[in-house]
Amino acid sequence: MEIFFELQGFLIGLVGWAATVLIIQTAERLNVNDKRAMAVCSWVLWMIPAIGTLTLSGILTINTAALYVGATTLALGALVVLGALAGPRTRP
């Protein structure tokens, strides 16, 4: 049960990022590329404090936390770029 208490900050970060992405997706003034870029940037902004809570509680070291944030950001960015290159799907 103690591990759930220590993961609270990470779960709050995931929920906050998901809510931020939903708000970004409904913004009419932004084009598709801006929405994608803001989703990746908001991932970094939410995950730094979320992973920081795991570092503060001693689950992760600082080096591991930085590596995790960097690797997940690169993976998310790669998925966004691949999605942008695939183009929109339309039926003929």
N, C-alpha and C positions, 0 to 999 in steps of 0.2 A: 504494500500500500504506500510505502514511502516513496517509491519511484514515481508514482503518479503525482505526488506533491512536487517532486523535483522537475517534472516535465510540464508543469503548469505554464511557465513562461514560454516554452516552445510552442505549446498548443495555442496560447494567446497570440503568438506571432503568426502562426499559420492561419488562424481565423481572421486576424487583422489584415493579412495580405490578401486573403480571399475576398474580404469585404471591399478592400481598396480596388482590387481588379474589377469587381462588379460595378463599382462607381465609375471607374475609368471606361469600361465598356459601354456604359450608357451615355457618356459625354458625346454630344453631337458635334461640337466644334473641332474635335480631334479627328485626324485622318487615321487610317488603319495602322500605318507605320508608327505614328506617335503613340497610339494605344499600346502597341506591342513593346515599344521602348520603355514606356512608363510602367508597364507590368514588370519588366525585368528590373528596372531601377527600384521599384517599390519592394521587390523581393529582397534586395540588399538592405534597404532601410528597415524592413521588419525583421529580417533574420539576424542582423547584428545584435540587437538587444535580446532576441529570443535565444540565440546560441550563447550569448553572454550570461544568461541565467544558468545554463548548464555548466559554464566555466566557473561561475561564482560558487555553485554548489559542489564543485570538485569532480563532476562526472567527466568533463573534458579538460584537456590542457589548453592553454592559449594557442599554441601552434596547431593543435588538432582542430580547434574551433575555427581558426582563420582558414585552414585548409578546407574544412567542410563548407564554409560560406563561399569561398572562392570556387570550389568544384561544383557546387550546386548552382551557383550563378552562371558559370560557364555552360553547364548542361542545359539550364533553362534558356539561356541565350541561343545556344545551338538549336534547340527545338523551335524557338521562335523564328530563327533565320530559315530553317528548313521549311517551316510552315509558310513563310513569306515567299520562298522560292517555288513552292508547289503551286501557288496561285489559287484563285478562288475556284470552287467546284460549282459548275453550273450544268444544268441538263440541257441537251440540245433541243 
